[in-house]
Amino acid sequence: MKTLVSPTAGEEETLGLTYVIGITQFVFLALGLMVLTILVKVSPVTAQVTPLAQFLTSHGLWLVLVPLTWMFLASLLARLGAVGMRVAVALGFGLAALIGVVFTVAIMHPEI
């Protein structure tokens, strides 16, 4: 039978970093989705909106699963030790950057 023990200092730091990266991904996603939705709705002609902007506004809520999935996978990778955590952090920063870049491109060029 397993007993509940408090995490060590290294595990707390790892858990905190996972939460910070996950929240950063979610904030980029939420802010990008809000701004893009507003830009698409005030666009005079819907046909002029890029396919990327249309896709992100119509399927944006499903993209919330990306940070949640990453946080789950990061917690699994953290159990592998330092190497697993380095991989999880690299993937997390990469996903945050990718989310930011995709929404920035869609926001800066919403019309053709």
N, CA, C and O atoms as a GROMACS GRO file, in nm:
protein
  448
    1MET      N    1   0.084  -0.118   0.000
    1MET     CA    2   0.000   0.000   0.000
    1MET      C    3   0.088   0.124   0.000
    1MET      O    4   0.178   0.137   0.082
    2LYS      N    5   0.061   0.214  -0.092
    2LYS     CA    6   0.140   0.336  -0.100
    2LYS      C    7   0.090   0.437   0.002
    2LYS      O    8  -0.030   0.448   0.029
    3THR      N    9   0.184   0.510   0.056
    3THR     CA   10   0.147   0.618   0.147
    3THR      C   11   0.168   0.750   0.076
    3THR      O   12   0.254   0.763  -0.011
    4LEU      N   13   0.091   0.847   0.114
    4LEU     CA   14   0.106   0.980   0.057
    4LEU      C   15   0.219   1.050   0.128
    4LEU      O   16   0.216   1.068   0.250
    5VAL      N   17   0.319   1.091   0.052
    5VAL     CA   18   0.431   1.164   0.109
    5VAL      C   19   0.441   1.297   0.037
    5VAL      O   20   0.398   1.313  -0.077
    6SER      N   21   0.499   1.392   0.106
    6SER     CA   22   0.516   1.522   0.042
    6SER      C   23   0.630   1.513  -0.058
    6SER      O   24   0.728   1.442  -0.036
    7PRO      N   25   0.617   1.586  -0.170
    7PRO     CA   26   0.722   1.581  -0.272
    7PRO      C   27   0.851   1.644  -0.222
    7PRO      O   28   0.850   1.732  -0.135
    8THR      N   29   0.961   1.598  -0.278
    8THR     CA   30   1.090   1.656  -0.242
    8THR      C   31   1.103   1.793  -0.306
    8THR      O   32   1.018   1.836  -0.384
    9ALA      N   33   1.211   1.862  -0.271
    9ALA     CA   34   1.231   1.998  -0.324
    9ALA      C   35   1.245   1.996  -0.476
    9ALA      O   36   1.191   2.083  -0.544
   10GLY      N   37   1.316   1.899  -0.530
   10GLY     CA   38   1.332   1.888  -0.675
   10GLY      C   39   1.201   1.860  -0.744
   10GLY      O   40   1.174   1.913  -0.852
   11GLU      N   41   1.118   1.775  -0.683
   11GLU     CA   42   0.988   1.743  -0.743
   11GLU      C   43   0.896   1.863  -0.739
   11GLU      O   44   0.818   1.884  -0.832
   12GLU      N   45   0.902   1.943  -0.632
   12GLU     CA   46   0.819   2.064  -0.624
   12GLU      C   47   0.860   2.164  -0.732
   12GLU      O   48   0.775   2.228  -0.793
   13GLU      N   49   0.991   2.177  -0.754
   13GLU     CA   50   1.040   2.269  -0.857
   13GLU      C   51   0.995   2.223  -0.995
   13GLU      O   52   0.955   2.304  -1.079
   14THR      N   53   1.003   2.093  -1.019
   14THR     CA   54   0.960   2.036  -1.146
   14THR      C   55   0.811   2.058  -1.166
   14THR      O   56   0.768   2.096  -1.275
   15LEU      N   57   0.733   2.034  -1.064
   15LEU     CA   58   0.589   2.052  -1.072
   15LEU      C   59   0.554   2.199  -1.097
   15LEU      O   60   0.465   2.229  -1.176
   16GLY      N   61   0.624   2.290  -1.030
   16GLY     CA   62   0.600   2.432  -1.050
   16GLY      C   63   0.632   2.476  -1.191
   16GLY      O   64   0.558   2.554  -1.251
   17LEU      N   65   0.743   2.427  -1.246
   17LEU     CA   66   0.781   2.462  -1.382
   17LEU      C   67   0.679   2.409  -1.482
   17LEU      O   68   0.648   2.476  -1.581
   18THR      N   69   0.628   2.290  -1.457
   18THR     CA   70   0.525   2.232  -1.544
   18THR      C   71   0.400   2.319  -1.543
   18THR      O   72   0.342   2.345  -1.648
   19TYR      N   73   0.359   2.364  -1.426
   19TYR     CA   74   0.241   2.450  -1.418
   19TYR      C   75   0.263   2.583  -1.488
   19TYR      O   76   0.174   2.632  -1.558
   20VAL      N   77   0.380   2.643  -1.472
   20VAL     CA   78   0.409   2.772  -1.534
   20VAL      C   79   0.406   2.761  -1.686
   20VAL      O   80   0.347   2.846  -1.753
   21ILE      N   81   0.468   2.657  -1.740
   21ILE     CA   82   0.470   2.640  -1.886
   21ILE      C   83   0.329   2.611  -1.937
   21ILE      O   84   0.288   2.666  -2.040
   22GLY      N   85   0.254   2.527  -1.868
   22GLY     CA   86   0.116   2.496  -1.908
   22GLY      C   87   0.026   2.618  -1.905
   22GLY      O   88  -0.055   2.638  -1.996
   23ILE      N   89   0.040   2.700  -1.802
   23ILE     CA   90  -0.041   2.822  -1.792
   23ILE      C   91   0.000   2.920  -1.902
   23ILE      O   92  -0.086   2.988  -1.959
   24THR      N   93   0.129   2.929  -1.932
   24THR     CA   94   0.175   3.016  -2.040
   24THR      C   95   0.115   2.973  -2.173
   24THR      O   96   0.070   3.057  -2.250
   25GLN      N   97   0.115   2.844  -2.200
   25GLN     CA   98   0.054   2.793  -2.323
   25GLN      C   99  -0.094   2.830  -2.328
   25GLN      O  100  -0.144   2.875  -2.431
   26PHE      N  101  -0.163   2.810  -2.217
   26PHE     CA  102  -0.306   2.840  -2.212
   26PHE      C  103  -0.333   2.989  -2.232
   26PHE      O  104  -0.428   3.026  -2.301
   27VAL      N  105  -0.252   3.075  -2.171
   27VAL     CA  106  -0.271   3.220  -2.185
   27VAL      C  107  -0.249   3.263  -2.330
   27VAL      O  108  -0.327   3.341  -2.384
   28PHE      N  109  -0.141   3.213  -2.393
   28PHE     CA  110  -0.119   3.244  -2.535
   28PHE      C  111  -0.237   3.200  -2.619
   28PHE      O  112  -0.283   3.273  -2.707
   29LEU      N  113  -0.287   3.082  -2.591
   29LEU     CA  114  -0.400   3.027  -2.667
   29LEU      C  115  -0.526   3.109  -2.645
   29LEU      O  116  -0.596   3.143  -2.740
   30ALA      N  117  -0.557   3.141  -2.520
   30ALA     CA  118  -0.680   3.214  -2.490
   30ALA      C  119  -0.676   3.356  -2.546
   30ALA      O  120  -0.773   3.401  -2.608
   31LEU      N  121  -0.566   3.427  -2.526
   31LEU     CA  122  -0.557   3.564  -2.577
   31LEU      C  123  -0.558   3.566  -2.729
   31LEU      O  124  -0.625   3.649  -2.790
   32GLY      N  125  -0.484   3.475  -2.791
   32GLY     CA  126  -0.484   3.468  -2.936
   32GLY      C  127  -0.620   3.438  -2.993
   32GLY      O  128  -0.662   3.496  -3.093
   33LEU      N  129  -0.691   3.346  -2.929
   33LEU     CA  130  -0.824   3.309  -2.975
   33LEU      C  131  -0.923   3.425  -2.959
   33LEU      O  132  -1.006   3.448  -3.047
   34MET      N  133  -0.914   3.497  -2.848
   34MET     CA  134  -1.004   3.611  -2.828
   34MET      C  135  -0.980   3.720  -2.932
   34MET      O  136  -1.074   3.770  -2.993
   35VAL      N  137  -0.854   3.757  -2.952
   35VAL     CA  138  -0.822   3.863  -3.049
   35VAL      C  139  -0.860   3.820  -3.189
   35VAL      O  140  -0.917   3.899  -3.265
   36LEU      N  141  -0.829   3.698  -3.226
   36LEU     CA  142  -0.859   3.650  -3.361
   36LEU      C  143  -1.010   3.642  -3.384
   36LEU      O  144  -1.056   3.675  -3.493
   37THR      N  145  -1.084   3.599  -3.286
   37THR     CA  146  -1.230   3.592  -3.301
   37THR      C  147  -1.288   3.731  -3.322
   37THR      O  148  -1.378   3.750  -3.404
   38ILE      N  149  -1.238   3.829  -3.248
   38ILE     CA  150  -1.286   3.966  -3.266
   38ILE      C  151  -1.252   4.017  -3.405
   38ILE      O  152  -1.336   4.079  -3.470
   39LEU      N  153  -1.130   3.991  -3.451
   39LEU     CA  154  -1.090   4.037  -3.584
   39LEU      C  155  -1.174   3.972  -3.694
   39LEU      O  156  -1.210   4.039  -3.791
   40VAL      N  157  -1.204   3.845  -3.681
   40VAL     CA  158  -1.285   3.776  -3.782
   40VAL      C  159  -1.428   3.828  -3.782
   40VAL      O  160  -1.489   3.842  -3.888
   41LYS      N  161  -1.482   3.856  -3.663
   41LYS     CA  162  -1.621   3.903  -3.655
   41LYS      C  163  -1.637   4.045  -3.707
   41LYS      O  164  -1.743   4.079  -3.759
   42VAL      N  165  -1.536   4.128  -3.694
   42VAL     CA  166  -1.548   4.265  -3.745
   42VAL      C  167  -1.502   4.277  -3.890
   42VAL      O  168  -1.512   4.384  -3.949
   43SER      N  169  -1.453   4.168  -3.947
   43SER     CA  170  -1.412   4.170  -4.088
   43SER      C  171  -1.535   4.190  -4.175
   43SER      O  172  -1.636   4.123  -4.155
   44PRO      N  173  -1.528   4.282  -4.270
   44PRO     CA  174  -1.647   4.312  -4.351
   44PRO      C  175  -1.691   4.196  -4.441
   44PRO      O  176  -1.810   4.177  -4.463
   45VAL      N  177  -1.596   4.120  -4.492
   45VAL     CA  178  -1.630   4.011  -4.583
   45VAL      C  179  -1.564   3.884  -4.530
   45VAL      O  180  -1.442   3.877  -4.519
   46THR      N  181  -1.646   3.785  -4.499
   46THR     CA  182  -1.593   3.660  -4.443
   46THR      C  183  -1.507   3.585  -4.543
   46THR      O  184  -1.416   3.512  -4.503
   47ALA      N  185  -1.532   3.602  -4.671
   47ALA     CA  186  -1.455   3.532  -4.774
   47ALA      C  187  -1.310   3.579  -4.778
   47ALA      O  188  -1.224   3.507  -4.828
   48GLN      N  189  -1.281   3.698  -4.725
   48GLN     CA  190  -1.145   3.750  -4.728
   48GLN      C  191  -1.061   3.703  -4.611
   48GLN      O  192  -0.941   3.731  -4.607
   49VAL      N  193  -1.119   3.633  -4.517
   49VAL     CA  194  -1.045   3.583  -4.401
   49VAL      C  195  -0.967   3.458  -4.442
   49VAL      O  196  -1.020   3.372  -4.512
   50THR      N  197  -0.842   3.449  -4.398
   50THR     CA  198  -0.757   3.337  -4.438
   50THR      C  199  -0.810   3.206  -4.380
   50THR      O  200  -0.878   3.205  -4.278
   51PRO      N  201  -0.778   3.096  -4.446
   51PRO     CA  202  -0.820   2.966  -4.394
   51PRO      C  203  -0.765   2.937  -4.255
   51PRO      O  204  -0.831   2.872  -4.174
   52LEU      N  205  -0.643   2.984  -4.226
   52LEU     CA  206  -0.586   2.964  -4.093
   52LEU      C  207  -0.670   3.033  -3.987
   52LEU      O  208  -0.698   2.975  -3.882
   53ALA      N  209  -0.709   3.157  -4.013
   53ALA     CA  210  -0.791   3.231  -3.918
   53ALA      C  211  -0.927   3.166  -3.900
   53ALA      O  212  -0.978   3.158  -3.789
   54GLN      N  213  -0.986   3.118  -4.010
   54GLN     CA  214  -1.116   3.050  -4.001
   54GLN      C  215  -1.103   2.920  -3.920
   54GLN      O  216  -1.189   2.890  -3.837
   55PHE      N  217  -0.996   2.845  -3.944
   55PHE     CA  218  -0.976   2.720  -3.871
   55PHE      C  219  -0.958   2.746  -3.722
   55PHE      O  220  -1.019   2.679  -3.639
   56LEU      N  221  -0.874   2.843  -3.688
   56LEU     CA  222  -0.847   2.871  -3.547
   56LEU      C  223  -0.970   2.923  -3.474
   56LEU      O  224  -0.992   2.890  -3.358
   57THR      N  225  -1.052   3.004  -3.541
   57THR     CA  226  -1.172   3.054  -3.474
   57THR      C  227  -1.279   2.947  -3.460
   57THR      O  228  -1.354   2.947  -3.362
   58SER      N  229  -1.288   2.857  -3.557
   58SER     CA  230  -1.393   2.754  -3.548
   58SER      C  231  -1.352   2.636  -3.460
   58SER      O  232  -1.439   2.572  -3.401
   59HIS      N  233  -1.224   2.606  -3.452
   59HIS     CA  234  -1.179   2.491  -3.372
   59HIS      C  235  -1.091   2.532  -3.254
   59HIS      O  236  -1.021   2.448  -3.197
   60GLY      N  237  -1.095   2.657  -3.218
   60GLY     CA  238  -1.007   2.708  -3.114
   60GLY      C  239  -1.027   2.645  -2.977
   60GLY      O  240  -0.931   2.624  -2.903
   61LEU      N  241  -1.152   2.616  -2.944
   61LEU     CA  242  -1.176   2.558  -2.811
   61LEU      C  243  -1.116   2.418  -2.799
   61LEU      O  244  -1.077   2.377  -2.690
   62TRP      N  245  -1.110   2.345  -2.910
   62TRP     CA  246  -1.046   2.212  -2.907
   62TRP      C  247  -0.896   2.225  -2.882
   62TRP      O  248  -0.834   2.133  -2.830
   63LEU      N  249  -0.838   2.338  -2.920
   63LEU     CA  250  -0.695   2.357  -2.901
   63LEU      C  251  -0.657   2.372  -2.754
   63LEU      O  252  -0.539   2.366  -2.719
   64VAL      N  253  -0.755   2.392  -2.668
   64VAL     CA  254  -0.729   2.398  -2.524
   64VAL      C  255  -0.676   2.262  -2.476
   64VAL      O  256  -0.609   2.254  -2.372
   65LEU      N  257  -0.706   2.158  -2.550
   65LEU     CA  258  -0.655   2.026  -2.513
   65LEU      C  259  -0.504   2.016  -2.528
   65LEU      O  260  -0.442   1.928  -2.468
   66VAL      N  261  -0.442   2.103  -2.608
   66VAL     CA  262  -0.297   2.097  -2.628
   66VAL      C  263  -0.223   2.122  -2.496
   66VAL      O  264  -0.140   2.040  -2.458
   67PRO      N  265  -0.249   2.233  -2.424
   67PRO     CA  266  -0.180   2.251  -2.295
   67PRO      C  267  -0.215   2.143  -2.192
   67PRO      O  268  -0.129   2.099  -2.116
   68LEU      N  269  -0.340   2.100  -2.192
   68LEU     CA  270  -0.378   1.996  -2.096
   68LEU      C  271  -0.307   1.865  -2.125
   68LEU      O  272  -0.261   1.797  -2.033
   69THR      N  273  -0.298   1.829  -2.252
   69THR     CA  274  -0.227   1.706  -2.291
   69THR      C  275  -0.079   1.718  -2.259
   69THR      O  276  -0.018   1.623  -2.210
   70TRP      N  277  -0.021   1.834  -2.286
   70TRP     CA  278   0.121   1.851  -2.256
   70TRP      C  279   0.146   1.838  -2.106
   70TRP      O  280   0.243   1.775  -2.065
   71MET      N  281   0.060   1.897  -2.023
   71MET     CA  282   0.079   1.887  -1.878
   71MET      C  283   0.072   1.743  -1.831
   71MET      O  284   0.149   1.701  -1.744
   72PHE      N  285  -0.020   1.665  -1.888
   72PHE     CA  286  -0.031   1.524  -1.853
   72PHE      C  287   0.096   1.449  -1.895
   72PHE      O  288   0.152   1.372  -1.816
   73LEU      N  289   0.140   1.471  -2.018
   73LEU     CA  290   0.260   1.404  -2.066
   73LEU      C  291   0.385   1.450  -1.990
   73LEU      O  292   0.475   1.369  -1.966
   74ALA      N  293   0.391   1.576  -1.953
   74ALA     CA  294   0.505   1.626  -1.876
   74ALA      C  295   0.512   1.560  -1.740
   74ALA      O  296   0.621   1.531  -1.690
   75SER      N  297   0.397   1.537  -1.678
   75SER     CA  298   0.398   1.469  -1.548
   75SER      C  299   0.445   1.325  -1.562
   75SER      O  300   0.510   1.271  -1.472
   76LEU      N  301   0.411   1.261  -1.675
   76LEU     CA  302   0.461   1.125  -1.699
   76LEU      C  303   0.610   1.125  -1.729
   76LEU      O  304   0.683   1.039  -1.679
   77LEU      N  305   0.656   1.220  -1.809
   77LEU     CA  306   0.798   1.228  -1.841
   77LEU      C  307   0.882   1.266  -1.720
   77LEU      O  308   0.998   1.225  -1.711
   78ALA      N  309   0.826   1.342  -1.628
   78ALA     CA  310   0.900   1.382  -1.508
   78ALA      C  311   0.934   1.261  -1.422
   78ALA      O  312   1.032   1.264  -1.347
   79ARG      N  313   0.855   1.156  -1.432
   79ARG     CA  314   0.883   1.035  -1.355
   79ARG      C  315   1.006   0.962  -1.408
   79ARG      O  316   1.062   0.878  -1.338
   80LEU      N  317   1.047   0.993  -1.530
   80LEU     CA  318   1.166   0.929  -1.588
   80LEU      C  319   1.295   0.991  -1.536
   80LEU      O  320   1.403   0.938  -1.561
   81GLY      N  321   1.284   1.101  -1.466
   81GLY     CA  322   1.402   1.165  -1.410
   81GLY      C  323   1.434   1.294  -1.481
   81GLY      O  324   1.348   1.358  -1.542
   82ALA      N  325   1.562   1.333  -1.471
   82ALA     CA  326   1.605   1.462  -1.524
   82ALA      C  327   1.595   1.467  -1.676
   82ALA      O  328   1.559   1.571  -1.732
   83VAL      N  329   1.628   1.357  -1.743
   83VAL     CA  330   1.622   1.356  -1.889
   83VAL      C  331   1.478   1.373  -1.936
   83VAL      O  332   1.452   1.450  -2.029
   84GLY      N  333   1.385   1.302  -1.874
   84GLY     CA  334   1.244   1.315  -1.910
   84GLY      C  335   1.192   1.456  -1.887
   84GLY      O  336   1.112   1.506  -1.965
   85MET      N  337   1.238   1.518  -1.779
   85MET     CA  338   1.192   1.654  -1.751
   85MET      C  339   1.250   1.753  -1.851
   85MET      O  340   1.182   1.848  -1.891
   86ARG      N  341   1.376   1.732  -1.892
   86ARG     CA  342   1.434   1.821  -1.993
   86ARG      C  343   1.356   1.811  -2.124
   86ARG      O  344   1.333   1.912  -2.190
   87VAL      N  345   1.318   1.690  -2.161
   87VAL     CA  346   1.238   1.670  -2.283
   87VAL      C  347   1.103   1.739  -2.268
   87VAL      O  348   1.057   1.805  -2.361
   88ALA      N  349   1.040   1.723  -2.153
   88ALA     CA  350   0.909   1.785  -2.129
   88ALA      C  351   0.918   1.937  -2.134
   88ALA      O  352   0.831   2.002  -2.193
   89VAL      N  353   1.021   1.995  -2.073
   89VAL     CA  354   1.037   2.140  -2.074
   89VAL      C  355   1.063   2.191  -2.215
   89VAL      O  356   1.007   2.292  -2.257
   90ALA      N  357   1.148   2.120  -2.290
   90ALA     CA  358   1.176   2.160  -2.428
   90ALA      C  359   1.049   2.155  -2.512
   90ALA      O  360   1.022   2.246  -2.589
   91LEU      N  361   0.971   2.048  -2.498
   91LEU     CA  362   0.844   2.037  -2.571
   91LEU      C  363   0.747   2.147  -2.528
   91LEU      O  364   0.676   2.203  -2.612
   92GLY      N  365   0.744   2.176  -2.400
   92GLY     CA  366   0.653   2.279  -2.349
   92GLY      C  367   0.685   2.417  -2.402
   92GLY      O  368   0.596   2.490  -2.445
   93PHE      N  369   0.814   2.453  -2.399
   93PHE     CA  370   0.854   2.583  -2.453
   93PHE      C  371   0.831   2.587  -2.604
   93PHE      O  372   0.789   2.689  -2.658
   94GLY      N  373   0.857   2.476  -2.671
   94GLY     CA  374   0.833   2.469  -2.815
   94GLY      C  375   0.686   2.487  -2.849
   94GLY      O  376   0.652   2.559  -2.943
   95LEU      N  377   0.599   2.422  -2.773
   95LEU     CA  378   0.454   2.436  -2.796
   95LEU      C  379   0.408   2.578  -2.767
   95LEU      O  380   0.326   2.633  -2.841
   96ALA      N  381   0.458   2.639  -2.661
   96ALA     CA  382   0.420   2.777  -2.629
   96ALA      C  383   0.463   2.871  -2.741
   96ALA      O  384   0.388   2.960  -2.780
   97ALA      N  385   0.584   2.851  -2.791
   97ALA     CA  386   0.632   2.935  -2.902
   97ALA      C  387   0.550   2.912  -3.027
   97ALA      O  388   0.515   3.006  -3.098
   98LEU      N  389   0.518   2.786  -3.056
   98LEU     CA  390   0.438   2.754  -3.175
   98LEU      C  391   0.299   2.816  -3.167
   98LEU      O  392   0.250   2.872  -3.265
   99ILE      N  393   0.236   2.806  -3.051
   99ILE     CA  394   0.104   2.867  -3.032
   99ILE      C  395   0.112   3.017  -3.054
   99ILE      O  396   0.029   3.076  -3.123
  100GLY      N  397   0.214   3.080  -2.994
  100GLY     CA  398   0.230   3.225  -3.011
  100GLY      C  399   0.253   3.265  -3.155
  100GLY      O  400   0.195   3.363  -3.202
  101VAL      N  401   0.338   3.191  -3.226
  101VAL     CA  402   0.367   3.224  -3.365
  101VAL      C  403   0.245   3.204  -3.454
  101VAL      O  404   0.215   3.289  -3.538
  102VAL      N  405   0.175   3.093  -3.437
  102VAL     CA  406   0.059   3.065  -3.522
  102VAL      C  407  -0.049   3.171  -3.504
  102VAL      O  408  -0.104   3.221  -3.602
  103PHE      N  409  -0.078   3.207  -3.380
  103PHE     CA  410  -0.180   3.309  -3.358
  103PHE      C  411  -0.132   3.447  -3.401
  103PHE      O  412  -0.212   3.527  -3.448
  104THR      N  413  -0.003   3.476  -3.386
  104THR     CA  414   0.049   3.605  -3.432
  104THR      C  415   0.036   3.617  -3.583
  104THR      O  416  -0.003   3.722  -3.635
  105VAL      N  417   0.070   3.510  -3.654
  105VAL     CA  418   0.057   3.512  -3.801
  105VAL      C  419  -0.090   3.529  -3.840
  105VAL      O  420  -0.122   3.608  -3.928
  106ALA      N  421  -0.179   3.455  -3.774
  106ALA     CA  422  -0.321   3.464  -3.807
  106ALA      C  423  -0.379   3.602  -3.773
  106ALA      O  424  -0.467   3.652  -3.842
  107ILE      N  425  -0.329   3.664  -3.666
  107ILE     CA  426  -0.379   3.797  -3.626
  107ILE      C  427  -0.322   3.907  -3.714
  107ILE      O  428  -0.394   3.999  -3.753
  108MET      N  429  -0.194   3.897  -3.747
  108MET     CA  430  -0.132   4.003  -3.827
  108MET      C  431  -0.175   3.999  -3.972
  108MET      O  432  -0.169   4.101  -4.041
  109HIS      N  433  -0.217   3.883  -4.021
  109HIS     CA  434  -0.260   3.869  -4.160
  109HIS      C  435  -0.398   3.803  -4.166
  109HIS      O  436  -0.412   3.696  -4.224
  110PRO      N  437  -0.500   3.865  -4.106
  110PRO     CA  438  -0.633   3.800  -4.106
  110PRO      C  439  -0.703   3.802  -4.241
  110PRO      O  440  -0.794   3.723  -4.266
  111GLU      N  441  -0.661   3.892  -4.330
  111GLU     CA  442  -0.724   3.901  -4.460
  111GLU      C  443  -0.622   3.882  -4.571
  111GLU      O  444  -0.504   3.912  -4.552
  112ILE      N  445  -0.666   3.834  -4.683
  112ILE     CA  446  -0.576   3.815  -4.796
  112ILE      C  447  -0.558   3.946  -4.871
  112ILE      O  448  -0.486   3.951  -4.970
   0.00000   0.00000   0.00000
